[in-house]
């Protein structure tokens, strides 16, 4: 049974939309397991982690990318929204 994902933030600017789920866990495995529990909810999702966890973005993108999610840091999100 799929769990309906509650978004933390929905941003739209100049035709670009970000469906944002903010994660503050220090454990990338915990984040990945939670997200894999609802693979349909991951499609098009931007998972945002704190800048100090930047080192986890590559592994989380490898795990969650096949489900349609991408992982970036909070500073990356701010830069993307400003640039849009």
Secondary structure, DSSP 4 states (H G I P E B T S, - for coil): -PPPPPPSEEEEETTEEEEEEEE--S-HHHHHHHHHTTHHHHTTEEEEE-GGGGGGHHHHHHHHGGGT-EEEEHHHHHHHHHH-
